[in-house]
Amino acid sequence: MCIRILLLLVASTLFAADERQLTLESRAQADFDRVELAARPQLQETNSCIQSQVAAIAVAQRAELSPLYFRKGYCTLAGATLTHNSSDFADAAAAFDKSIAAWPDALGHNPGDLPQPVSSGLRVLAAVSKLKADPAAAVTREIEAAIDRPACPSSLMPPALCQSLVAIGREWLGWTALQQDDLYGAAQQLSTSPQSPWAIWTTGVRAFRDRDYSQASARYREALNLWTRVPSGSVVERLEPQPDLPRAWMQLGGAQILAGQPAEAIPSLDAALKGNPGLERAIYYRARAEELSGHPDTALADYSLASRTAFANARDLVSGEAHLYRGISFYRRKDYSHAEDEFASALNFGIAQDMEHDAQAWRYMAAVAGGACGASRLSLEDALVYSSPFFPKQEARTLASSCPLSVSATPAPHASLR
């Protein structure tokens, strides 16, 4: 009789435990579905989902852990895209790594069955979460391995979601190649999504390199239109590499100037400076656009502003760019002697490589404008070969042509580089 009662007690305990486990699993699945299916999941929903997955994990069998850790990671990631907290992204990455580690236990061990590869979508989620937690994270190889031969088994996530994540992985590889100035690699990675903003932007960068500035400005504008549209708010969309919009607007403005559209460049550069008032290069471009649009007074004000901003951003008030912009300001005031000194300082204090030739050309141009012909004119003509498209080359050629070669009152200046 006692044994029968004991068995009944054990059976009822096991039944209660099973019922509790089923309740926790059902709640965990429902909370996850609410987050996954929401067009714009809210923080309260993601937190509830995380808590219910943790409760289900505590009582789960080994074979059930991989999907539970995936759901915990997904809900943590969805919340992280709202809080933008790096530790939340790191927590999501840790959950995805646990899901990957538990994947073999979720497959079963039927004789003759081929092992299913880890979901590519899961591997991309783990890698991108690490990137979001730390932009310097070395996960390129993880993403490459995930998308090399995409696998999207339906046992973990819907195939459509997995395929979208594979596309996100390709975008990140394309973005990484762009940061490394590898246009071929970027174009190759983004070729499967030619209508994505990063693919369009890459086309613009290649056009700019080929000096097709009209095409570059058109592609930059198209990409910016996509980046600045009203976002859907989906979790997958929030995982895409995000552009530096102020710099993107600045690059559009620069391309528009070189395409012969300085008036159109001014509002683009205004947008860049609205997003980042300390972007001194954008102020300089705006000054060039104003100058070319026939507004010398506002251009002069912006050259001065560019110089002050560069000095404000400089460490120990040492900035070659600041001296360059101040030199241009002096030059436009026809104070050629002070302009030449500023251009020399730009070279002596160090300046961005892409502006070094411009600083040299401006220095020779100030010398010629100040009356030093002969060798200075020859040096100016030589410098024009290496100056950037933003340098006023036609103005310099006109000035040089009015300066006789026979006059050499002052030898050609040479910067004393430290």
N, C-alpha and C positions, 0 to 999 in steps of 0.2 A: 504493500500500500504506500509506504514511504517513497519507494523508488518511483512508483507511478506519479506521485505528487511532484517529486523532484524533476522528472522528465517534463511534466506539464509546465513547471516553472521555467525550466530552461527553454522550452519551445516558445513560451510566451515572451520571454526576454529576447530571444533571437528574432521573433516576429516584430517586436517593438523596435529593435535595432534596425531591422530591414526597412520597416515603415518609415523610421526617422531618416534613414539614408535616402530612400526614394523621395521623401519630401524635400530634403536638401538639394538633391540632384534636380528635381523638377523646378524648384525655385531658382537654382543657378542657371538652368537652361532658359527659363522665362526672362530672367533679368538680362542675360546675354542677348537674347533675341531682341529685347527692347532697345538695347544699345546698337546692335548691328543693323537693325531695320530702320532706325531713326534717321531722318534726313539731316538733322542737326542734334545729335545727342547732347543732353545737358549734364552738368557736373553731378547733380543729385542722382541721375540715372547711372552714371559711370561708377560712382561710389557704392551704390547699392549692389551693382553687378560685382564689383571687386569683393565686397564683403561676403556675398553669397557663394562666390567661387572658393574663397578661403575656407568657408564652412564646409563645402562639399569636398574639398581636397583633404580635410582632416579625417574624413571617414571613408575615403575612396580606396578601391583596390588599385594595385600597380597598373593594371591594364587601362584604368580610367584616368590616369594622371595627365597624360599628354594633352588630350582635348581640354581638360580642366585648366591646366597651366596656360594653354593657348588662350582660352577665354579670359582668364585673369589678366594676361598680358595685353590682350586687345582692349579690354575695358580700362586698364591702367593707362594705356597709350592714348585712348580716346580722351581720357581726363587730362592727360599731359598736354594734348594739343589745345586745351582750353586754358590751363594754368601756365603753360610755357615754363614749367619748373623742371630744371635739368635732372633733379633727383627722381622725379616721377618718370621721366623717360628712361632713366637707369633702372628703375624698378620694373618697368615694362620689359626692357631688354633681358633682365634676369629671369623673368617669368617665361619669356619665349625660349631662352636657353634651356630652362628646365623642361619645357615641352619637347624640345628637340632631343634632349637626353633621354626622356621617357618614351620617345617614339617607338623603339623596338618592342617594348612591352605592350603597346597598344595594338600591335599587328596580329597577335596570336601566333601559334606555332603549328599550323596544319602542314603535314608532310607533303612535300612536292610544291608548296607555294613559293613563288619568287618573292623575296622581300621587297616591300614597297619603299621607294626612296622618300626621304623627308620632303614634305611639301615645300616647294620653292617659295610660295607666299609666306610661309612661316619663317623661312631663313631670311627673306628680305625684311620682314618685320623686325627680326632680331637685329639685323645690321643697321637698318635705318633708325631704330630706337637708340642704338649706341651713338650714331652720328648726331641725333638730336640732343643727346645728353652731352656729347663732347664733339664739336665740329672737327677736331683734329684726330678723331678716332681712326685707326687704320683698319678699315673694313672693306676696302675695295675688293680684295680677293674673296671675301665672304660673299659679296654681292655677285661677283663674276661666277663663282661656283654655283650660286643659287640659280642663275638665269642661263647658264651655259646650255643645259638640257632641261628645260622647264618641266617640272612634275607637279600636277595639280590634282591629287587624289581627293575625291569628294568626301572622304571619311572625316576630314578635319574642318574644311571650310568650303563654301560653294566655289566651283571652278571659276566662275566669273570674277569673284573677289580675288582668287589666287592669280588669275591672269592680269587683273588690274595692278596687283602688287608687283608682278614681274615687270610690267611697264614702268612702275615707279622706280624699280631697281635700275632699269636702263637709263631713266632720266638722271638718277644720281651718278651713274658712271659717266654720262655725257657731261653733266655739270662739273664733275671732278676733272675731266679732260679739258674743259674750258678754263678752269682755274690754273691748269698747267700749260695753258697756251697750246694745247694739242687740238687744233681744229679738225684734223682728219679723224682722230679718235672720237671726238665729240660727235661729228657728223655720222660716223659709223654706228655709234651706240643709239643715236636718236633717229636713225633712218626708218625704224619700224613705226615711229609716230611722227610723221612729217608735219602734222598740223598742231603739234604741241608747241607751246610758247618757247621752250628751250631750243627745239629744232629750228623754229623760225628765227630766233635770235642768232643762232649759230650761222645760219645762212647770211644774216646781216653782217656779222663779224667778218665772214669770208669776203663778202662784197666790199666791205671797207678796206680790207687788206689789198683787194684788187683795184682799189681806187674808183670803184663804181659807187660813188657816194649817194646818188639818187636811189639806187637799189638798196643800199645799206639803210638809209633813212626810212624807206618804205617798210623794210622788214623789221627794223627796230620799233617803228610805230605799231605795226601789226602785233608784235609780241607784247608791247606795253598795253595795248588795248585788251589783250587776253588776261594779262596779270592784274589789271586794275578793274576788271569786271566784277560784279557782285558775286562773291564766292558761294558755292552751294552749301558749304559748311560740313561736307562729308568728311569722315575720318581719313579716307584715302586721299582726298584732295589736299588735306592739311599736311600730308606726309611728303608732298612734292618739294623739291629744292626751291627755296624762296629767293627771289632776286633782291639785290640791293637797288631798290627803286630810284633813290636819288641819283646814283651813279648811272643807272640805265637811262634816265631822263637826260643826264649830262651827255652821255654818248650819243643819244638821238640829236641833241642840240648841236653837238660837234659835227655830226654827219650832215645835218641840215645847212650849217654854215658852208661846208665844203661843197655841198651840192648847189650852192648859189641861192640858198633860201634863208638869208640871215633874219628876215622879219619873222619867219615861222620858227626860227630857232629860239627867239627870245622867250616866248611862253613855255617852251620845253625846258629852258634853263631856269625860268622862274619856278617851275614845278620841282626841279632838282633842288633848288635852294630852299623851297618851302619845306621839303622833307629833311634837308640837312643844310642849315645856314652856314656851317663851317666848311663847306666844300669849295675851297679857294679856286680850284681849276674851273669849276662851273661859273664862278664870278668872272674869271678871266675870259672864258668863252663868251659869256654874255656881253662883256665889254667889246670883244671883237665883232659880235653880231650887231651891237648898237653902232659901232663905228662904220661897219659896212652898210648899215641901213640909213646912214646919214644923220646920226645923233651923236656928234663928237663930245658934247658936254656930259651927257649921261655915261658915255663910254669912259671919259676921263675919270668920272666919279667912281666907276666900277673898277678901273685899274687900281686906283688908290685903295678901294675897299678890298680888292683881292690881296694887295700887299699887306694891309693891316691884318686881314684874316689869316694869312700865311704866317705872319709873325706871331699872332696869338696862338696858332696851332703848333709852333715850332718849339723844340726843346732848347732852353737857354738862349732864346731869341736868335738862333742861328738858322737861317732859311735862305737857300739859294733862290727858291721860287719867289719869296717875298721881295728880294732885291731885284729880280727880273721884272716883276710887275711894277715896282716903284720906278725902275729904269724906264719902262715904257711910258709911265705917267710923266716923267720928266721929259722924255723925248717928244711926246705930244704937246708939251708946253714949250717946246723948242729950246729947252735948257739942255743942250747936247753934252756939255762938259759933265754936269752932274749925272746925266743919263749914262754916259760912258763909264763913270766911276761905279754906278750901281750894277751895270752889266758885268764889270770886272769882279765886283763882290759876289755876284751870283755864281760865277765860275770858281772863285776862290773858296767860298763857303760850301760848295757842293750843291748839285742840283740834280733832279731826276734825269735819268739817262735820255729819255725821249725829248727833253727840253734843253739839253746841253748845247746842241748845235744851234738852236734858236738863240740862246743867250750869246753865243759867239757871233752869230750873224748880226744880232742887234748891236753888239759892241762895235763891229766894223761899220755898221750903218750909221751909228752915232758919230763915229770918227769922220766919216765922209761928209755927213751933214754939217759937221762942225768945221769943215774946210780942209781936212786932211785927205787929199786925193792921192794919186799915184799908187803906192803900195797898198794903201788902205782900200782903194777901189778894187784892186786885184784880189785882195783877201776877202772882200765882201762877195765878189762874184764867185770865188771858190766856195765860200761858206754856203751860198744859196743851193749848191748841189746837195748838201746834206741837211738843210733845214727842213722842218716839218711843213705839212700843207697849211698849217695855221699861221705861218710867218708870212708877212705881206711882201711876197717876192716881186710882184709887178712894181710896187712902189719902190722897192730897193733897186730894181733894174733901171727904172726911170731916173732915180737919184744918181746911180753909178754912171749912167750915160752922159749926165751933165757935168761930170767931174773929169777933167783932163788927166790923162795918164802921165803927162810930162811933169805935173806938179807933185812933189813929194815932200812937202814941208814937214810932215810928221811921219815917222816910220810906223809901219803897221803895228797895232798893239797886240801884245800876247799875254794871255792870262798867266799869272804865276800861281799854278795850282798847288795847293798844300798836299 
